[in-house]
């Protein structure tokens, strides 16, 4: 059973693109039907060549690809994704699972590994986790940028504050112990 609105936490201005790659048209159609109501911009590719072109031309957040493709592998595609879309999360699917394959692709940078035939909940859970991680990383980058801007603003404000305080000849602002400080300034500091 598909959980309606499982991806409702994704804001409409954050509609993510998911590239689905498989050389079996029936699999592409099933996955498209599953994801089309989940607030994704679903892009389909039925070959490694088409997928590589899409990776170069479009912003992609999630890649869901078969491990064995017509003229290559999902690992070949994963290498291109890492080159052109380094923030994208990659989920590999396979109908011939082995523990060695799963460990190998995860070590090479895949976010998850789904065994075909999969049930809908398993697929949606993998996509949901990849989506959450993608959004979390993007928000973390944005937060770091805001904090850097804040620090720069604070530093500039501090410098500007120092520049805008008028100085009286011979008066030191930073210490009340100096002999050249006027009586009014000395009484304010104590």
Secondary structure per residue as TSV (DSSP state, phi and psi in degrees):
chain	resnum	aa	ss	phi	psi
A	1	X	-	360.0	128.7
A	2	X	-	-79.7	132.3
A	3	X	-	-83.0	113.4
A	4	X	T	-61.8	136.1
A	5	X	T	69.1	27.2
A	6	X	T	-59.3	-25.2
A	7	X	T	-107.0	24.6
A	8	X	T	-62.2	-21.4
A	9	X	T	-69.5	-16.3
A	10	X	S	-79.7	121.7
A	11	X	-	-69.4	152.5
A	12	X	G	-60.7	-29.1
A	13	X	G	-79.3	-2.4
A	14	X	G	-112.4	31.1
A	15	X	-	-62.4	116.2
A	16	X	E	-91.2	149.2
A	17	X	E	-96.2	132.5
A	18	X	E	-121.2	124.2
A	19	X	E	-95.1	123.7
A	20	X	E	-110.6	124.3
A	21	X	E	-125.0	121.0
A	22	X	-	-159.9	142.7
A	23	X	S	-88.5	4.2
A	24	X	-	-103.6	110.7
A	25	X	H	-57.0	-35.4
A	26	X	H	-63.9	-40.0
A	27	X	H	-65.8	-44.5
A	28	X	H	-56.9	-45.0
A	29	X	H	-64.2	-44.0
A	30	X	H	-62.7	-47.1
A	31	X	H	-65.5	-39.8
A	32	X	H	-59.0	-45.2
A	33	X	H	-62.9	-37.7
A	34	X	H	-66.4	-43.3
A	35	X	H	-90.6	-16.7
A	36	X	T	-63.9	-26.1
A	37	X	T	-98.6	13.5
A	38	X	T	-107.0	24.8
A	39	X	T	66.0	36.4
A	40	X	E	-115.2	151.9
A	41	X	E	-91.5	101.3
A	42	X	E	-88.9	126.8
A	43	X	E	-119.0	128.7
A	44	X	E	-107.8	142.2
A	45	X	E	-138.3	131.2
A	46	X	S	-101.1	9.4
A	47	X	S	-152.2	160.1
A	48	X	H	-63.3	-40.2
A	49	X	H	-60.7	-46.8
A	50	X	H	-64.3	-42.1
A	51	X	H	-62.9	-42.5
A	52	X	H	-60.8	-38.9
A	53	X	H	-67.5	-41.9
A	54	X	H	-62.7	-42.1
A	55	X	H	-58.8	-37.1
A	56	X	H	-76.6	-28.9
A	57	X	H	-99.7	-24.7
A	58	X	S	-125.4	155.8
A	59	X	-	-80.0	122.4
A	60	X	-	-121.7	134.8
A	61	X	S	-97.9	-40.7
A	62	X	E	-131.0	138.3
A	63	X	E	-120.2	124.9
A	64	X	E	-115.8	108.5
A	65	X	E	-132.2	148.9
A	66	X	E	-71.2	148.8
A	67	X	S	-72.9	-38.8
A	68	X	E	-108.5	116.5
A	69	X	E	-116.1	172.3
A	70	X	T	-54.7	-50.3
A	71	X	T	-119.2	21.0
A	72	X	E	177.2	-153.6
A	73	X	E	-131.6	166.2
A	74	X	H	-64.0	-26.1
A	75	X	H	-68.3	-38.4
A	76	X	H	-59.3	-44.7
A	77	X	H	-65.3	-40.7
A	78	X	H	-59.0	-39.6
A	79	X	H	-61.8	-39.7
A	80	X	H	-69.4	-39.9
A	81	X	H	-61.1	-45.9
A	82	X	H	-63.1	-30.0
A	83	X	H	-76.6	-46.7
A	84	X	H	-98.7	-25.5
A	85	X	-	-135.2	65.6
A	86	X	T	-62.0	-20.2
A	87	X	T	-87.9	-13.0
A	88	X	-	-65.5	144.2
A	89	X	E	-96.2	134.4
A	90	X	E	-113.8	126.9
A	91	X	E	-116.5	122.5
A	92	X	E	-98.7	140.7
A	93	X	E	-116.3	146.2
A	94	X	E	-152.4	147.4
A	95	X	S	-95.5	-5.8
A	96	X	S	-126.5	71.7
A	97	X	-	-76.3	142.1
A	98	X	-	-137.7	153.8
A	99	X	H	-63.6	-38.5
A	100	X	H	-61.5	-43.9
A	101	X	H	-61.8	-45.7
A	102	X	H	-60.4	-47.8
A	103	X	H	-63.4	-43.0
A	104	X	H	-61.1	-48.0
A	105	X	H	-71.2	-32.8
A	106	X	H	-66.7	-42.4
A	107	X	H	-63.0	-31.5
A	108	X	T	-81.2	-6.4
A	109	X	T	120.9	3.2
A	110	X	-	-67.6	143.5
A	111	X	S	-77.9	-38.4
A	112	X	E	-154.0	171.9
A	113	X	E	-141.7	120.4
A	114	X	E	-118.3	133.6
A	115	X	E	-92.5	130.4
A	116	X	S	-92.9	145.3
A	117	X	S	-73.4	137.0
A	118	X	-	-106.9	156.0
A	119	X	-	-89.8	162.3
A	120	X	H	-61.2	-42.4
A	121	X	H	-61.5	-40.2
A	122	X	H	-62.7	-45.2
A	123	X	H	-63.2	-47.8
A	124	X	H	-63.8	-35.8
A	125	X	H	-65.5	-43.8
A	126	X	H	-62.5	-43.7
A	127	X	H	-66.8	-40.2
A	128	X	H	-61.8	-45.4
A	129	X	H	-63.3	-42.6
A	130	X	H	-64.0	-41.2
A	131	X	H	-63.7	-47.1
A	132	X	H	-58.4	-43.9
A	133	X	H	-66.0	-42.5
A	134	X	H	-60.5	-47.5
A	135	X	H	-65.5	-42.6
A	136	X	H	-59.7	-45.4
A	137	X	H	-65.3	-41.0
A	138	X	H	-64.9	-42.6
A	139	X	H	-65.1	-36.5
A	140	X	H	-64.0	-42.3
A	141	X	H	-61.7	-45.3
A	142	X	H	-63.5	-40.7
A	143	X	H	-63.8	-42.6
A	144	X	H	-62.0	-38.7
A	145	X	H	-65.4	-41.2
A	146	X	H	-64.4	-43.5
A	147	X	H	-64.4	-38.4
A	148	X	H	-63.9	-43.7
A	149	X	H	-62.4	-41.6
A	150	X	H	-61.4	-46.2
A	151	X	H	-61.6	-41.8
A	152	X	H	-63.6	-43.8
A	153	X	H	-61.8	-43.6
A	154	X	H	-62.0	-44.8
A	155	X	H	-63.5	-43.4
A	156	X	H	-66.5	-39.0
A	157	X	H	-63.1	-39.6
A	158	X	H	-65.0	-44.5
A	159	X	H	-65.3	-44.2
A	160	X	H	-63.9	-37.2
A	161	X	H	-63.2	-41.0
A	162	X	H	-66.4	-38.2
A	163	X	H	-71.1	-30.0
A	164	X	H	-87.4	-11.5
A	165	X	S	-79.5	119.1
A	166	X	-	-68.6	140.1
A	167	X	-	-108.3	138.0
A	168	X	-	-94.3	140.4
A	169	X	T	-53.0	125.3
A	170	X	T	80.7	-2.3
A	171	X	-	-94.8	137.0
A	172	X	-	-103.3	127.8
A	173	X	S	-80.0	-30.3
A	174	X	S	-83.9	-11.2
A	175	X	-	-141.4	140.4
A	176	X	S	-94.7	1.0
A	177	X	-	-91.0	-5.9
A	178	X	-	-71.9	150.6
A	179	X	T	-78.3	-15.3
A	180	X	T	-93.9	9.1
A	181	X	S	-86.9	134.3
A	182	X	-	-68.4	161.9
A	183	X	H	-61.6	-38.5
A	184	X	H	-64.9	-42.4
A	185	X	H	-66.4	-39.3
A	186	X	H	-65.5	-40.3
A	187	X	H	-69.4	-31.0
A	188	X	H	-70.4	-32.6
A	189	X	H	-80.3	-19.2
A	190	X	-	-97.1	360.0
